[in-house]
Amino acid sequence: MAMRKLRVYTGPLNNDSNSCTLNNSPSVDSIKVTLGDILPILADAVASDRTWLTDFESDEITISTDLFDVLQAYSHFRRPGA
């Protein structure tokens, strides 16, 4: 009987040069990705209470001032009793 090789599926290949996927990241310390690329992954990780999230709690990220303002307003109105 022939041995089967198992491979890890990393998702569809993306040949579009205008978008960036997490699987095609270059070997540098930082990379630009859209929020839409990482948000579903982070939301799933938070909902699943993944412990690896704590490894990155102190990492700084750069966001636009527009997004910061929206997040601040959301945080303010989300408080109980607001």
Stockholm file with secondary structure:
# STOCKHOLM 1.0

chainA/1-82         MAMRKLRVYTGPLNNDSNSCTLNNSPSVDSIKVTLGDILPILADAVASDRTWLTDFESDEITISTDLFDVLQAYSHFRRPGA
#=GR chainA/1-82 SS CCCCCCCCCCCCCCCCTTSCCGGGCCSSSCCCCCHHHHHHHHHHHHHTTCGGGGGGTTCCCCCCHHHHHHHHHHHHHHSTTC
#=GC SS_cons        CCCCCCCCCCCCCCCCTTSCCGGGCCSSSCCCCCHHHHHHHHHHHHHTTCGGGGGGTTCCCCCCHHHHHHHHHHHHHHSTTC
//
